[in-house]
Amino acid sequence: MHSRWLSGNFVSTIGAIILIAVVNLFQHGKKRS
């Protein structure tokens, strides 16, 4: 019934997690160098 919304929400959540991880890694690398 809400499969489309669920999949979209899942993709958004994964995208947000990846974005946060990349930002954290980038900031960590900047601070290190």
PyMOL Python script that loads the backbone (N, CA, C, O; Angstrom):
from pymol import cmd

cmd.read_pdbstr("""\
ATOM      1  N   MET A   1       0.839  -1.197   0.000  1.00  0.00           N
ATOM      2  CA  MET A   1       0.000   0.000   0.000  1.00  0.00           C
ATOM      3  C   MET A   1       0.880   1.254   0.000  1.00  0.00           C
ATOM      4  O   MET A   1       0.687   2.158  -0.813  1.00  0.00           O
ATOM      5  N   HIS A   2       1.833   1.296   0.911  1.00  0.00           N
ATOM      6  CA  HIS A   2       2.729   2.457   0.976  1.00  0.00           C
ATOM      7  C   HIS A   2       4.138   2.071   0.539  1.00  0.00           C
ATOM      8  O   HIS A   2       5.126   2.616   1.033  1.00  0.00           O
ATOM      9  N   SER A   3       4.216   1.124  -0.395  1.00  0.00           N
ATOM     10  CA  SER A   3       5.534   0.634  -0.832  1.00  0.00           C
ATOM     11  C   SER A   3       6.334   1.752  -1.486  1.00  0.00           C
ATOM     12  O   SER A   3       7.540   1.865  -1.266  1.00  0.00           O
ATOM     13  N   ARG A   4       5.666   2.580  -2.289  1.00  0.00           N
ATOM     14  CA  ARG A   4       6.382   3.655  -2.987  1.00  0.00           C
ATOM     15  C   ARG A   4       6.944   4.648  -1.966  1.00  0.00           C
ATOM     16  O   ARG A   4       8.103   5.052  -2.062  1.00  0.00           O
ATOM     17  N   TRP A   5       6.119   5.039  -0.990  1.00  0.00           N
ATOM     18  CA  TRP A   5       6.572   5.983   0.030  1.00  0.00           C
ATOM     19  C   TRP A   5       7.685   5.362   0.871  1.00  0.00           C
ATOM     20  O   TRP A   5       8.656   6.025   1.235  1.00  0.00           O
ATOM     21  N   LEU A   6       7.518   4.054   1.173  1.00  0.00           N
ATOM     22  CA  LEU A   6       8.514   3.373   1.997  1.00  0.00           C
ATOM     23  C   LEU A   6       9.856   3.332   1.282  1.00  0.00           C
ATOM     24  O   LEU A   6      10.890   3.626   1.881  1.00  0.00           O
ATOM     25  N   SER A   7       9.844   2.966   0.000  1.00  0.00           N
ATOM     26  CA  SER A   7      11.100   2.888  -0.757  1.00  0.00           C
ATOM     27  C   SER A   7      11.724   4.269  -0.871  1.00  0.00           C
ATOM     28  O   SER A   7      12.939   4.412  -0.736  1.00  0.00           O
ATOM     29  N   GLY A   8      10.901   5.294  -1.120  1.00  0.00           N
ATOM     30  CA  GLY A   8      11.427   6.655  -1.231  1.00  0.00           C
ATOM     31  C   GLY A   8      12.025   7.105   0.091  1.00  0.00           C
ATOM     32  O   GLY A   8      13.094   7.714   0.117  1.00  0.00           O
ATOM     33  N   ASN A   9      11.333   6.806   1.195  1.00  0.00           N
ATOM     34  CA  ASN A   9      11.832   7.171   2.515  1.00  0.00           C
ATOM     35  C   ASN A   9      13.129   6.434   2.810  1.00  0.00           C
ATOM     36  O   ASN A   9      14.045   6.996   3.411  1.00  0.00           O
ATOM     37  N   PHE A  10      13.211   5.166   2.386  1.00  0.00           N
ATOM     38  CA  PHE A  10      14.411   4.354   2.611  1.00  0.00           C
ATOM     39  C   PHE A  10      15.589   4.963   1.866  1.00  0.00           C
ATOM     40  O   PHE A  10      16.683   5.091   2.417  1.00  0.00           O
ATOM     41  N   VAL A  11      15.360   5.338   0.610  1.00  0.00           N
ATOM     42  CA  VAL A  11      16.430   5.927  -0.203  1.00  0.00           C
ATOM     43  C   VAL A  11      16.877   7.252   0.413  1.00  0.00           C
ATOM     44  O   VAL A  11      18.071   7.549   0.454  1.00  0.00           O
ATOM     45  N   SER A  12      15.918   8.044   0.889  1.00  0.00           N
ATOM     46  CA  SER A  12      16.257   9.334   1.495  1.00  0.00           C
ATOM     47  C   SER A  12      17.092   9.120   2.753  1.00  0.00           C
ATOM     48  O   SER A  12      18.062   9.839   2.993  1.00  0.00           O
ATOM     49  N   THR A  13      16.708   8.128   3.554  1.00  0.00           N
ATOM     50  CA  THR A  13      17.448   7.842   4.780  1.00  0.00           C
ATOM     51  C   THR A  13      18.868   7.398   4.461  1.00  0.00           C
ATOM     52  O   THR A  13      19.821   7.862   5.088  1.00  0.00           O
ATOM     53  N   ILE A  14      19.014   6.498   3.487  1.00  0.00           N
ATOM     54  CA  ILE A  14      20.344   6.015   3.098  1.00  0.00           C
ATOM     55  C   ILE A  14      21.179   7.175   2.577  1.00  0.00           C
ATOM     56  O   ILE A  14      22.356   7.303   2.912  1.00  0.00           O
ATOM     57  N   GLY A  15      20.563   8.020   1.754  1.00  0.00           N
ATOM     58  CA  GLY A  15      21.280   9.173   1.199  1.00  0.00           C
ATOM     59  C   GLY A  15      21.759  10.103   2.302  1.00  0.00           C
ATOM     60  O   GLY A  15      22.888  10.593   2.259  1.00  0.00           O
ATOM     61  N   ALA A  16      20.900  10.346   3.296  1.00  0.00           N
ATOM     62  CA  ALA A  16      21.267  11.231   4.398  1.00  0.00           C
ATOM     63  C   ALA A  16      22.418  10.639   5.198  1.00  0.00           C
ATOM     64  O   ALA A  16      23.349  11.353   5.570  1.00  0.00           O
ATOM     65  N   ILE A  17      22.360   9.333   5.467  1.00  0.00           N
ATOM     66  CA  ILE A  17      23.420   8.661   6.230  1.00  0.00           C
ATOM     67  C   ILE A  17      24.744   8.751   5.475  1.00  0.00           C
ATOM     68  O   ILE A  17      25.784   9.040   6.067  1.00  0.00           O
ATOM     69  N   ILE A  18      24.703   8.503   4.165  1.00  0.00           N
ATOM     70  CA  ILE A  18      25.925   8.570   3.352  1.00  0.00           C
ATOM     71  C   ILE A  18      26.468   9.997   3.356  1.00  0.00           C
ATOM     72  O   ILE A  18      27.674  10.205   3.482  1.00  0.00           O
ATOM     73  N   LEU A  19      25.578  10.976   3.219  1.00  0.00           N
ATOM     74  CA  LEU A  19      25.999  12.378   3.189  1.00  0.00           C
ATOM     75  C   LEU A  19      26.681  12.752   4.502  1.00  0.00           C
ATOM     76  O   LEU A  19      27.737  13.385   4.494  1.00  0.00           O
ATOM     77  N   ILE A  20      26.084  12.364   5.629  1.00  0.00           N
ATOM     78  CA  ILE A  20      26.663  12.664   6.946  1.00  0.00           C
ATOM     79  C   ILE A  20      28.020  11.985   7.091  1.00  0.00           C
ATOM     80  O   ILE A  20      28.968  12.586   7.596  1.00  0.00           O
ATOM     81  N   ALA A  21      28.114  10.726   6.645  1.00  0.00           N
ATOM     82  CA  ALA A  21      29.376   9.991   6.750  1.00  0.00           C
ATOM     83  C   ALA A  21      30.462  10.670   5.925  1.00  0.00           C
ATOM     84  O   ALA A  21      31.597  10.809   6.382  1.00  0.00           O
ATOM     85  N   VAL A  22      30.118  11.093   4.706  1.00  0.00           N
ATOM     86  CA  VAL A  22      31.094  11.759   3.833  1.00  0.00           C
ATOM     87  C   VAL A  22      31.541  13.080   4.454  1.00  0.00           C
ATOM     88  O   VAL A  22      32.730  13.399   4.451  1.00  0.00           O
ATOM     89  N   VAL A  23      30.596  13.841   4.982  1.00  0.00           N
ATOM     90  CA  VAL A  23      30.930  15.131   5.601  1.00  0.00           C
ATOM     91  C   VAL A  23      31.839  14.912   6.805  1.00  0.00           C
ATOM     92  O   VAL A  23      32.817  15.637   6.985  1.00  0.00           O
ATOM     93  N   ASN A  24      31.521  13.911   7.631  1.00  0.00           N
ATOM     94  CA  ASN A  24      32.349  13.619   8.805  1.00  0.00           C
ATOM     95  C   ASN A  24      33.759  13.220   8.386  1.00  0.00           C
ATOM     96  O   ASN A  24      34.737  13.680   8.976  1.00  0.00           O
ATOM     97  N   LEU A  25      33.868  12.367   7.370  1.00  0.00           N
ATOM     98  CA  LEU A  25      35.183  11.940   6.887  1.00  0.00           C
ATOM     99  C   LEU A  25      35.951  13.131   6.329  1.00  0.00           C
ATOM    100  O   LEU A  25      37.150  13.267   6.569  1.00  0.00           O
ATOM    101  N   PHE A  26      35.261  13.994   5.586  1.00  0.00           N
ATOM    102  CA  PHE A  26      35.911  15.162   4.986  1.00  0.00           C
ATOM    103  C   PHE A  26      36.432  16.101   6.073  1.00  0.00           C
ATOM    104  O   PHE A  26      37.566  16.576   5.994  1.00  0.00           O
ATOM    105  N   GLN A  27      35.607  16.369   7.087  1.00  0.00           N
ATOM    106  CA  GLN A  27      36.020  17.256   8.178  1.00  0.00           C
ATOM    107  C   GLN A  27      37.174  16.632   8.958  1.00  0.00           C
ATOM    108  O   GLN A  27      38.102  17.335   9.360  1.00  0.00           O
ATOM    109  N   HIS A  28      37.123  15.328   9.171  1.00  0.00           N
ATOM    110  CA  HIS A  28      38.185  14.635   9.906  1.00  0.00           C
ATOM    111  C   HIS A  28      39.497  14.738   9.136  1.00  0.00           C
ATOM    112  O   HIS A  28      40.554  14.980   9.718  1.00  0.00           O
ATOM    113  N   GLY A  29      39.417  14.550   7.820  1.00  0.00           N
ATOM    114  CA  GLY A  29      40.615  14.632   6.985  1.00  0.00           C
ATOM    115  C   GLY A  29      41.173  16.048   6.971  1.00  0.00           C
ATOM    116  O   GLY A  29      42.388  16.241   7.005  1.00  0.00           O
ATOM    117  N   LYS A  30      40.285  17.042   6.922  1.00  0.00           N
ATOM    118  CA  LYS A  30      40.729  18.438   6.920  1.00  0.00           C
ATOM    119  C   LYS A  30      41.422  18.765   8.242  1.00  0.00           C
ATOM    120  O   LYS A  30      42.462  19.422   8.263  1.00  0.00           O
ATOM    121  N   LYS A  31      40.838  18.303   9.328  1.00  0.00           N
ATOM    122  CA  LYS A  31      41.404  18.586  10.654  1.00  0.00           C
ATOM    123  C   LYS A  31      42.757  17.902  10.806  1.00  0.00           C
ATOM    124  O   LYS A  31      43.664  18.432  11.447  1.00  0.00           O
ATOM    125  N   ARG A  32      42.885  16.708  10.203  1.00  0.00           N
ATOM    126  CA  ARG A  32      44.118  15.935  10.332  1.00  0.00           C
ATOM    127  C   ARG A  32      45.255  16.636   9.577  1.00  0.00           C
ATOM    128  O   ARG A  32      46.378  16.722  10.074  1.00  0.00           O
ATOM    129  N   SER A  33      44.951  17.131   8.379  1.00  0.00           N
ATOM    130  CA  SER A  33      45.987  17.766   7.556  1.00  0.00           C
ATOM    131  C   SER A  33      46.044  19.266   7.852  1.00  0.00           C
ATOM    132  O   SER A  33      46.853  19.982   7.261  1.00  0.00           O
TER     133      SER A  33
END
""", "prot")
cmd.dss("prot")
cmd.show_as("cartoon", "prot")
cmd.util.cbc("prot")
cmd.orient("prot")
